[in-house]
Amino acid sequence: MNDNYQEQYIQGEIDLRELIEVIWKKKVMIIGFSLFWAVIAGLISVFVITPVYNTDLKIDVNIPETYITKYGEYKLPTSTNEQYMRLITSNDVILNTMKDLGYERGVDMTISELKGKVSLVNVDAKNAAQNVFDVKVSEKTPEDSLKFAKSLYNNYVEYVDMLTRDRAINYYYDTFTANLKGQETLLESTKQILKKNEELLAKTPETINQSSLSSTGNNIVIENIINPAYSKLQERIVENRQLLISTEDNIRVLKQNLVELDVEKKIIEKYYETGISDGQSSIISIAKSSIHLLSTPVAPINKTSPNNPLSVLIGLVLGGLLAVAIVMINEYWAKKG
């Protein structure tokens, strides 16, 4: 058995020596083939593959859970900075950025294609306290990459601002509408109560005659005493009228608030339709005071991909492997022939 094993070992050693000898004989062809594919890979990397330049955005997002508005304290429905940061790739932000860059939707670029050029590097849903995020945007030239980054950031801040305003406006609009209905119902019921009290007051004598028993046992009649029921009705009527005045004031304020919010709603609707925001808001712009760039973005100097040296190296290695494979196949068929 040892002789058989030794024979196999010697045969393998001879085969390996022959293989090396074949490769050595064809070394010029192998090297030339490898260099050829290295040059091809380099040319493809330089002239065929579209270059990619990345511009980095380091964004600080620190939006509070509640904030004070003209109409009171409002609790925001979105609770984490990570949720707000992910809005940078929302369709509205991407679509408005596309318009800024001069891309025609569906012709030059689709929303999905432009969205694919935006990368959120370190957005971790598990880290609720995170408030600094890295965003990379990619384009064909350094100038386009920088322009893309600036437009994306501006549209993102504006969108978050509009989104928080939209939700606050809808919340207060619904609240004020419900309160208005309640106040109008209260006003009508108070008017009816006032009318009944006034009618009852008209039928109630202002004074009454009252008799009492004196110490001598004689019955004494006291005339023109103020009627307690009449006085009580007067008090109720005063309260009714005061409630009417305060209710009418509340209705006036609620209607004025609803008029203001109607204007706000139209501004929001126009933004969602056209991407253009105009007009003064009665709701504080929370996004613009809670989202900041930690550093001004600059145009990249070096392209991110393709990596020309790496492409040449890959071409060289693959070309060499292919050349060796061709040499081995030729040698195999030569021996069989």
Secondary structure, DSSP 8 states (H G I E B T S, - for coil): -HHHHHHHHHHHHHHHHHHHHHHHHTHHHHHHHHHHHHHHHHHIIIIIS--BEEEEEEEEE---SEEEETTEEEE-S---HHHHHGGGGSHHHHHHHHHHHT--BTTTB-HHHHHTTEEESS--TT-TT--EEEEEEEESSHHHHHHHHHHHHHHHHHHHHHHHHHHHHHHHHHHHHHHHHHHHHHHHHHHHHHHHHHHHHHHS-SEEEEEEE-TTS-EEEEEEEE-HHHHHHHHHHHHHHHHHHHHHHHHHHHHHHHHHHHHHHHHHHHHHHHS---S--SS--HHHHHEEESS-----SS-SB--HHHHHHHHHHHHHHHHHHHHHHHHHHHHH-
